[in-house]
Amino acid sequence: MKKTYKTKSMVNKIAFLGFLGLILFTASCKKYTELNPLSALSDATAFKDEASIELVMNGVYEQAAIGTYNGSSLGSGRGYPFGAASIEQAEMRGEDMVNLASFYLITYQSTYTTSSANNSNHWQNLYALINQANVLIAGVEKSAASGTITTTLANTYEGEARFLRALAHHELLIHFCKPYADGSGSQPGVPYRTTAINTPAAVQAAIAVHRGTVAEDYTNILADLDYAEANLPAKQTAGFSRATKGAAIALKTRVYLHKGDWASVLSEGAKLGATGTAPYSSTVGPYSLEASPDAPFANYTSNTESIFSIANSATSNPTVNGALANMFGSTTIKGRALIAVSPNLYNKSFWVSGDKRKTLLTQVGDDGLVYSYKYRIPGTSADWAPIIRYAEVLLNVSEAAQRSGNVVLALNLLNAVRNRSVPTADQFTSAPADLLLAILNERRVEFAGEGRRWPDLHRLALDATYGSGGIPAKLRPAQPTAASYDGVTQLANGIAAIPYADFRFLWPIPLSETNSNPTLAAEQNPGY
């Protein structure tokens, strides 16, 4: 029977569906061209042949890249959830980048509410991405059953969709839920949605789904990634802007790190060559560290280190109000200079003078402040959003090795990432007194401006030795000056820390959701 897809009015009935009218796009690895919404198509049209299914798959990636802003069209999106927003919001929840204007002030100062834009739009667009992935999975399963495409091809598409579904659910967990370390995952999770919500009956069934637990979500995330690993190719014609076997494995090293399952981080990392001694490389992919730390950003479409990135282009990007180069870039490159590198990070003793990441990946702006130079194209907003790099895999495994007692491997992996950037005189020839702290500090330097700070703060919040105990204290927007970046000074933070027990550690489930979903309205995060 021909299925009728949800109209716009039906979508508005329940907020967690987000932008349910799945937009189809034609694509190369660099751009997408808008066609028609899935709500105007039947299954027979959307999944009639391989070419049509490819358009649907590209539409799922487009949702991952651009999203919508306050329910507006994709054309006015702000990079929700992964085209820019996941990186920008994660940095603004941490302390290593400084918000300089009102644009991110709510996130930066933790004054968000159930109706504030950034946290609400992030939730809505993550679930919109999840639903689009589920629509595609249901469609390709039917196409394979009818003989329209082969089972192998259907499994490949499903693997891509499951990878994105896992990525999206994990993003929800790090903002809306307590870390796995709190009660071994027993705290409330998020609804893990695995079925397409495209009929009134599906809506009602979805409303009945409770949050479950964090542990249950991790189980589902890892099941999706196992499926993706088993069914995705090692390479895609669109390069690393499409999910691959290696991307699934790499993401598993991150997810297991958040879970505190060190043995699984080690075993997954070994699949990508993170074992033994340097030089490290992976036959899957293949992947290896670039010789220079700026290579993944100077050539963001083709390098050996990027494992998965979200493609942006001049014709398909998060727009000026969300794009990475516009937000992080100084006015020197015609960026908006809204986010600066904190002088308190820049001046830390562990970010040594002469580090290439200071000379190649930061830039002094016209105002004398230091800005990230990882994103360089504000004119067209075409910088790809880095989601996971080989450097992260090596540091994930390095931490897991140290926590497991394998000091040699931990140091070797740390040095592989660190030594390409720091002067010879500052390289570790033996393990420092606190090797784990050195690894965690290296993550702050290596991934500055890539959105990895909040995930680390989140997973380590309850760590008595290495955790921040909540949301760390931060500099006020007006505090940094050109003189602050002297390599020594640590400014007194003007914004107080927020303890883990404070309700603001978590984002609230949006009002747009709870108004339409009585199940989640009754399961709102405390304090909201």
C-alpha positions as CSV (number, residue, x, y, z in Angstrom):
1,M,0.0,0.0,0.0
2,K,1.2,3.5,-0.8
3,K,2.3,5.3,2.3
4,T,1.3,8.9,2.9
5,Y,4.0,11.0,4.5
6,K,3.4,13.6,7.1
7,T,2.4,17.2,6.0
8,K,3.8,20.3,7.6
9,S,0.8,20.7,9.9
10,M,1.2,17.1,11.1
11,V,4.9,17.8,11.8
12,N,4.0,20.7,14.0
13,K,1.9,18.4,16.1
14,I,4.9,17.1,18.0
15,A,8.2,18.9,18.4
16,F,10.5,16.0,18.7
17,L,10.0,15.2,15.0
18,G,11.8,18.4,14.2
19,F,11.9,19.1,10.5
20,L,10.2,15.8,9.4
21,G,9.7,16.7,5.8
22,L,12.8,15.0,4.6
23,I,14.5,17.3,2.1
24,L,16.1,15.5,-0.9
25,F,19.3,16.8,-2.4
26,T,21.6,15.9,-5.2
27,A,25.2,16.0,-4.1
28,S,28.9,15.7,-4.8
29,C,31.2,15.6,-1.8
30,K,31.2,19.4,-1.8
31,K,27.7,20.6,-2.4
32,Y,24.0,19.7,-2.4
33,T,21.2,21.0,-4.6
34,E,17.7,21.2,-3.2
35,L,15.0,19.2,-4.9
36,N,11.7,18.2,-3.3
37,P,10.5,17.4,0.3
38,L,9.8,13.8,1.0
39,S,6.3,14.9,2.3
40,A,5.4,15.5,-1.4
41,L,6.6,12.0,-2.5
42,S,5.4,8.4,-2.0
43,D,7.6,5.5,-1.1
44,A,7.4,4.4,-4.7
45,T,9.0,7.7,-5.8
46,A,11.5,8.3,-3.0
47,F,12.9,4.7,-3.1
48,K,12.0,3.7,-6.6
49,D,15.7,3.1,-7.7
50,E,19.3,3.5,-6.6
51,A,19.5,7.0,-7.9
52,S,16.5,8.1,-6.0
53,I,17.7,6.4,-2.8
54,E,21.1,8.2,-3.2
55,L,19.2,11.5,-3.2
56,V,17.4,10.5,0.0
57,M,20.8,9.6,1.6
58,N,22.2,12.9,0.6
59,G,19.2,14.6,2.2
60,V,20.0,12.9,5.5
61,Y,23.5,14.3,5.3
62,E,22.1,17.7,4.5
63,Q,20.0,17.7,7.6
64,A,23.2,16.8,9.6
65,A,24.9,19.7,8.1
66,I,22.4,22.6,8.1
67,G,19.3,21.8,10.0
68,T,16.7,24.5,10.7
69,Y,16.5,27.5,13.0
70,N,13.3,28.0,15.0
71,G,11.4,25.8,12.5
72,S,12.5,27.8,9.5
73,S,13.8,26.3,6.2
74,L,17.1,24.6,5.6
75,G,18.2,27.7,3.8
76,S,18.2,29.6,7.1
77,G,19.8,26.9,9.2
78,R,22.7,27.5,11.5
79,G,24.7,24.3,11.2
80,Y,22.5,22.2,13.4
81,P,23.4,19.7,14.5
82,F,26.9,18.8,13.1
83,G,27.7,21.4,10.3
84,A,28.9,23.8,12.9
85,A,26.6,23.9,15.9
86,S,27.9,20.9,17.7
87,I,31.4,22.4,17.7
88,E,30.3,25.9,18.6
89,Q,28.0,24.9,21.4
90,A,30.5,22.5,22.9
91,E,33.2,25.1,23.0
92,M,30.8,27.6,24.6
93,R,29.9,25.2,27.3
94,G,33.6,24.9,28.2
95,E,36.2,27.4,29.3
96,D,39.0,27.2,26.7
97,M,37.3,29.6,24.2
98,V,35.8,33.0,25.2
99,N,32.5,34.3,24.0
100,L,33.1,37.9,23.0
101,A,29.5,39.0,22.1
102,S,25.9,38.3,22.9
103,F,25.6,35.6,20.2
104,Y,26.5,32.7,22.4
105,L,26.1,34.4,25.8
106,I,23.2,32.2,26.9
107,T,25.1,29.0,26.3
108,Y,28.4,30.5,27.6
109,Q,26.9,31.8,30.9
110,S,24.5,28.8,31.3
111,T,21.4,30.9,31.4
112,Y,19.5,28.7,29.0
113,T,15.8,27.9,29.6
114,T,13.3,25.5,28.1
115,S,12.7,28.0,25.2
116,S,16.2,29.4,24.5
117,A,17.1,29.0,20.9
118,N,20.4,27.1,20.8
119,N,19.7,24.2,23.1
120,S,16.1,23.9,21.8
121,N,17.2,23.9,18.2
122,H,19.9,21.4,18.9
123,W,17.4,18.9,20.3
124,Q,14.9,19.4,17.5
125,N,17.5,19.0,14.8
126,L,19.2,16.0,16.3
127,Y,15.8,14.2,16.4
128,A,15.0,15.4,12.9
129,L,18.3,13.8,11.8
130,I,17.4,10.6,13.6
131,N,14.0,10.5,12.1
132,Q,15.3,11.1,8.6
133,A,17.8,8.3,9.1
134,N,15.0,6.0,10.2
135,V,12.9,6.9,7.2
136,L,15.8,6.0,5.0
137,I,16.3,2.7,6.8
138,A,12.7,1.7,6.4
139,G,12.8,2.7,2.7
140,V,15.9,0.7,1.8
141,E,14.7,-2.3,3.6
142,K,11.5,-2.3,1.5
143,S,13.5,-1.6,-1.6
144,A,15.7,-4.6,-0.9
145,A,12.7,-6.8,-0.2
146,S,11.1,-5.9,-3.5
147,G,14.3,-6.4,-5.4
148,T,14.7,-2.8,-6.4
149,I,18.2,-2.8,-4.9
150,T,20.5,-5.5,-3.6
151,T,20.5,-6.5,0.0
152,T,24.2,-5.5,0.2
153,L,23.5,-2.0,-1.1
154,A,20.6,-1.6,1.3
155,N,22.8,-2.7,4.2
156,T,25.4,-0.1,3.2
157,Y,22.8,2.7,3.2
158,E,21.5,1.4,6.5
159,G,25.0,1.4,7.9
160,E,25.4,5.1,7.0
161,A,22.1,5.9,8.6
162,R,22.9,4.0,11.7
163,F,26.2,5.8,12.0
164,L,24.5,9.1,11.9
165,R,21.8,7.9,14.3
166,A,24.4,6.8,16.8
167,L,26.3,10.1,16.5
168,A,23.1,12.0,17.0
169,H,22.0,10.1,20.1
170,H,25.4,10.4,21.7
171,E,25.3,14.2,21.1
172,L,22.0,14.3,22.9
173,L,23.5,12.4,25.8
174,I,26.4,14.8,26.4
175,H,24.0,17.8,26.7
176,F,20.8,16.5,28.1
177,C,21.9,13.6,30.3
178,K,24.3,12.8,33.2
179,P,27.5,11.1,32.2
180,Y,27.8,7.3,32.2
181,A,30.1,7.5,35.3
182,D,27.1,8.7,37.4
183,G,25.6,5.4,38.6
184,S,27.1,3.3,35.7
185,G,24.6,4.7,33.3
186,S,21.6,4.4,35.6
187,Q,20.6,8.0,35.2
188,P,17.7,9.0,32.7
189,G,18.8,8.8,29.1
190,V,17.0,10.1,26.0
191,P,14.4,8.2,23.9
192,Y,16.4,6.1,21.4
193,R,14.3,6.2,18.3
194,T,14.8,3.5,15.8
195,T,11.5,3.6,13.7
196,A,10.4,6.1,11.2
197,I,7.8,8.5,12.5
198,N,5.8,9.3,9.4
199,T,2.2,8.4,10.1
200,P,-0.3,9.5,12.9
201,A,0.0,6.0,14.4
202,A,3.8,6.3,14.5
203,V,3.5,9.6,16.3
204,Q,1.3,8.2,19.0
205,A,3.6,5.2,19.4
206,A,6.6,7.5,19.7
207,I,4.9,9.7,22.3
208,A,4.6,6.7,24.6
209,V,8.4,6.0,24.6
210,H,10.1,6.9,27.9
211,R,13.6,8.2,28.3
212,G,15.1,4.9,29.5
213,T,18.6,5.0,31.0
214,V,21.9,6.3,29.8
215,A,23.2,2.7,29.8
216,E,20.4,1.6,27.5
217,D,21.3,4.4,25.1
218,Y,24.9,3.4,25.1
219,T,24.0,-0.2,24.3
220,N,21.9,1.0,21.4
221,I,24.6,3.4,20.1
222,L,27.2,0.7,20.1
223,A,24.8,-1.8,18.4
224,D,24.3,0.8,15.6
225,L,28.0,1.3,15.3
226,D,28.7,-2.4,15.2
227,Y,26.2,-2.7,12.4
228,A,27.8,0.2,10.6
229,E,31.3,-1.3,10.9
230,A,30.1,-4.6,9.5
231,N,28.3,-3.1,6.5
232,L,30.1,0.0,5.5
233,P,33.0,0.1,3.0
234,A,36.5,1.2,3.9
235,K,36.2,4.0,1.4
236,Q,33.4,6.1,-0.1
237,T,33.6,7.9,-3.4
238,A,32.7,11.1,-1.5
239,G,35.7,10.7,0.7
240,F,35.4,11.2,4.5
241,S,32.2,13.3,4.2
242,R,30.3,10.0,4.1
243,A,30.4,7.4,6.8
244,T,32.8,4.5,6.5
245,K,33.9,1.4,8.3
246,G,36.8,3.3,9.8
247,A,34.5,6.1,11.0
248,A,32.3,3.6,12.8
249,I,35.3,2.1,14.6
250,A,36.7,5.6,15.4
251,L,33.4,6.7,16.9
252,K,33.3,3.6,19.0
253,T,36.7,4.5,20.6
254,R,35.0,7.8,21.6
255,V,31.8,6.2,22.9
256,Y,33.7,3.5,24.9
257,L,35.9,6.3,26.4
258,H,32.8,8.1,27.6
259,K,31.6,4.8,29.0
260,G,34.9,4.2,30.8
261,D,35.3,0.8,29.1
262,W,39.1,1.1,28.6
263,A,39.5,-2.5,27.3
264,S,37.1,-1.8,24.5
265,V,38.8,1.5,23.6
266,L,42.0,-0.5,23.2
267,S,40.5,-3.2,21.1
268,E,38.7,-0.8,18.8
269,G,41.8,1.4,18.5
270,A,43.9,-1.6,17.6
271,K,41.7,-2.1,14.5
272,L,42.9,1.3,13.4
273,G,46.5,0.7,14.1
274,A,46.7,2.3,17.5
275,T,49.0,-0.3,19.0
276,G,52.7,-1.0,19.3
277,T,55.1,1.8,18.4
278,A,55.2,4.7,16.0
279,P,54.7,5.5,13.2
280,Y,50.9,4.8,13.6
281,S,48.7,4.1,10.6
282,S,45.5,2.2,9.8
283,T,45.1,-0.2,7.0
284,V,41.3,0.5,7.3
285,G,40.7,3.8,5.6
286,P,43.7,4.2,5.4
287,Y,44.5,6.8,8.0
288,S,47.6,8.3,9.5
289,L,48.7,11.5,11.1
290,E,49.7,14.3,8.8
291,A,53.2,15.6,9.3
292,S,52.0,19.1,10.1
293,P,49.1,19.7,12.5
294,D,47.4,22.2,10.2
295,A,47.1,19.8,7.2
296,P,43.6,18.6,8.1
297,F,42.4,22.3,8.0
298,A,44.5,23.6,5.2
299,N,43.2,20.8,3.0
300,Y,39.9,19.9,4.7
301,T,38.6,17.9,1.7
302,S,41.6,15.6,1.2
303,N,44.1,14.5,3.9
304,T,45.1,11.3,5.6
305,E,44.0,12.3,9.1
306,S,40.4,13.2,8.8
307,I,38.1,10.2,9.4
308,F,34.7,11.8,9.2
309,S,33.7,15.4,8.5
310,I,30.5,17.2,7.6
311,A,30.8,18.8,4.2
312,N,30.0,22.5,3.7
313,S,30.3,24.5,0.5
314,A,29.6,27.9,-0.9
315,T,26.2,26.7,-2.1
316,S,25.3,24.6,1.0
317,N,26.5,25.9,4.4
318,P,25.2,26.9,7.8
319,T,25.0,30.6,6.7
320,V,27.0,33.5,8.3
321,N,25.2,33.2,11.6
322,G,26.4,29.7,12.2
323,A,29.4,28.9,10.0
324,L,32.6,28.0,11.7
325,A,34.9,30.5,10.0
326,N,32.6,33.3,10.7
327,M,32.2,32.5,14.4
328,F,35.8,31.5,15.2
329,G,37.6,33.7,12.6
330,S,39.1,37.1,13.4
331,T,38.3,40.2,11.4
332,T,41.7,39.8,9.8
333,I,40.2,37.1,7.6
334,K,36.8,38.9,7.6
335,G,35.3,36.7,10.2
336,R,33.0,38.0,12.9
337,A,35.4,37.6,15.8
338,L,32.8,36.2,18.1
339,I,34.8,33.5,19.8
340,A,38.5,33.9,20.8
341,V,41.0,31.4,22.3
342,S,41.0,32.0,26.0
343,P,44.3,33.5,27.1
344,N,44.1,31.1,30.1
345,L,44.4,28.2,27.7
346,Y,46.9,29.9,25.4
347,N,49.2,30.7,28.4
348,K,49.1,27.3,30.1
349,S,52.5,25.9,30.7
350,F,51.5,22.7,28.8
351,W,50.8,24.7,25.6
352,V,54.5,25.5,25.2
353,S,56.1,28.4,23.3
354,G,57.0,27.3,19.8
355,D,54.2,24.8,19.5
356,K,53.2,24.8,15.8
357,R,49.6,24.8,16.8
358,K,50.1,28.3,18.0
359,T,51.8,29.5,14.9
360,L,49.8,27.5,12.3
361,L,46.4,27.1,13.9
362,T,45.8,30.3,15.7
363,Q,45.9,33.9,14.4
364,V,46.2,37.3,16.1
365,G,43.2,39.4,15.1
366,D,43.0,43.1,14.3
367,D,42.1,43.6,18.0
368,G,45.2,41.8,19.3
369,L,43.2,38.8,20.6
370,V,44.1,35.3,19.5
371,Y,41.6,33.4,17.4
372,S,41.4,29.9,16.0
373,Y,42.7,29.5,12.4
374,K,41.3,26.1,11.9
375,Y,38.5,27.5,9.8
376,R,39.6,29.9,7.1
377,I,36.8,30.6,4.6
378,P,34.3,33.0,6.1
379,G,33.4,34.4,2.7
380,T,31.7,31.2,1.5
381,S,31.5,29.3,4.8
382,A,32.9,26.3,3.0
383,D,35.1,24.8,5.8
384,W,34.1,21.3,6.5
385,A,33.2,20.5,10.1
386,P,35.7,18.0,11.6
387,I,33.8,15.3,13.6
388,I,36.6,12.8,14.3
389,R,40.2,12.7,13.3
390,Y,42.9,10.0,13.6
391,A,44.6,12.2,16.2
392,E,41.6,11.7,18.5
393,V,41.7,7.9,18.0
394,L,45.3,7.9,19.1
395,L,44.6,10.1,22.2
396,N,41.5,8.1,23.1
397,V,43.6,4.9,23.1
398,S,46.5,6.7,24.9
399,E,44.1,7.6,27.8
400,A,42.6,4.1,27.9
401,A,46.1,2.6,27.9
402,Q,47.3,4.7,30.8
403,R,44.2,3.9,32.8
404,S,44.8,0.2,32.1
405,G,48.4,0.4,33.2
406,N,50.1,0.3,29.8
407,V,52.3,3.3,30.3
408,V,54.5,2.5,27.3
409,L,51.7,2.5,24.8
410,A,50.1,5.5,26.4
411,L,53.3,7.6,26.1
412,N,54.0,6.4,22.6
413,L,50.6,7.4,21.4
414,L,50.7,10.8,23.2
415,N,54.1,11.5,21.7
416,A,52.9,10.6,18.2
417,V,50.4,13.4,18.3
418,R,52.3,15.9,20.4
419,N,55.8,15.6,18.9
420,R,54.8,16.7,15.5
421,S,54.0,20.1,17.0
422,V,56.2,20.9,19.9
423,P,59.9,21.8,19.8
424,T,62.4,18.9,20.4
425,A,63.4,20.4,23.8
426,D,59.8,20.1,25.1
427,Q,59.2,16.5,23.9
428,F,58.7,13.8,26.5
429,T,61.6,11.3,26.5
430,S,60.0,9.4,29.4
431,A,56.6,9.5,31.1
432,P,55.9,12.7,33.0
433,A,55.0,12.4,36.7
434,D,51.3,12.6,35.8
435,L,51.0,11.0,32.4
436,L,47.2,11.0,32.4
437,L,47.1,14.7,33.1
438,A,49.5,15.2,30.2
439,I,47.2,13.2,27.9
440,L,44.1,15.2,29.0
441,N,46.0,18.5,28.6
442,E,47.1,17.4,25.1
443,R,43.4,16.9,24.2
444,R,42.7,20.6,25.2
445,V,45.5,21.8,22.9
446,E,45.0,19.5,20.0
447,F,41.2,19.8,19.7
448,A,40.9,23.5,20.7
449,G,38.1,24.9,18.5
450,E,36.8,21.4,17.5
451,G,34.1,21.0,20.1
452,R,35.8,18.3,22.2
453,R,36.1,20.3,25.4
454,W,32.5,20.0,26.7
455,P,32.4,16.2,26.0
456,D,35.6,15.8,28.1
457,L,34.2,18.0,30.9
458,H,31.0,16.0,30.8
459,R,32.5,12.5,31.0
460,L,35.1,13.5,33.6
461,A,32.7,15.6,35.8
462,L,32.8,13.1,38.6
463,D,36.5,12.3,38.4
464,A,37.9,13.4,41.8
465,T,41.4,14.0,40.3
466,Y,40.9,15.1,36.8
467,G,37.4,16.4,36.6
468,S,36.1,20.0,36.8
469,G,33.3,19.0,39.2
470,G,30.8,20.7,36.8
471,I,30.8,23.6,34.5
472,P,34.2,25.4,34.9
473,A,34.7,29.0,35.7
474,K,35.2,31.2,32.7
475,L,36.5,34.6,31.6
476,R,33.9,37.4,31.0
477,P,33.7,38.5,27.4
478,A,35.4,41.8,28.1
479,Q,38.4,40.3,30.1
480,P,40.8,39.3,27.3
481,T,43.0,42.0,25.9
482,A,46.0,41.8,23.5
483,A,48.3,42.0,26.5
484,S,46.7,38.9,28.0
485,Y,48.4,36.6,25.6
486,D,51.8,36.8,27.0
487,G,52.4,33.1,27.6
488,V,52.3,33.4,31.4
489,T,49.3,35.3,32.7
490,Q,46.3,33.4,34.1
491,L,43.4,35.9,34.4
492,A,41.0,35.6,37.3
493,N,37.7,34.1,35.9
494,G,34.9,36.6,36.0
495,I,32.2,33.9,35.6
496,A,31.8,31.5,38.5
497,A,31.9,27.8,38.2
498,I,28.7,25.8,38.3
499,P,28.9,22.6,40.4
500,Y,27.8,19.3,39.0
501,A,24.9,19.0,41.3
502,D,23.4,22.3,39.9
503,F,20.5,21.7,37.5
504,R,22.3,23.8,34.9
505,F,24.9,21.1,34.2
506,L,22.2,19.7,31.9
507,W,20.2,21.3,29.2
508,P,16.5,21.2,29.6
509,I,14.2,19.2,27.3
510,P,12.8,22.0,25.1
511,L,9.3,23.5,25.8
512,S,8.5,22.8,22.1
513,E,8.9,19.1,23.0
514,T,7.2,19.0,26.4
515,N,4.2,20.9,25.2
516,S,3.5,18.2,22.6
517,N,4.9,15.1,24.4
518,P,3.3,14.4,27.8
519,T,5.6,11.5,28.4
520,L,8.7,13.7,28.3
521,A,7.0,16.5,30.0
522,A,6.7,14.3,33.0
523,E,10.4,13.3,32.6
524,Q,11.9,16.8,32.3
525,N,15.4,17.4,33.8
526,P,15.1,18.6,37.4
527,G,15.1,22.3,37.9
528,Y,13.4,23.4,34.7
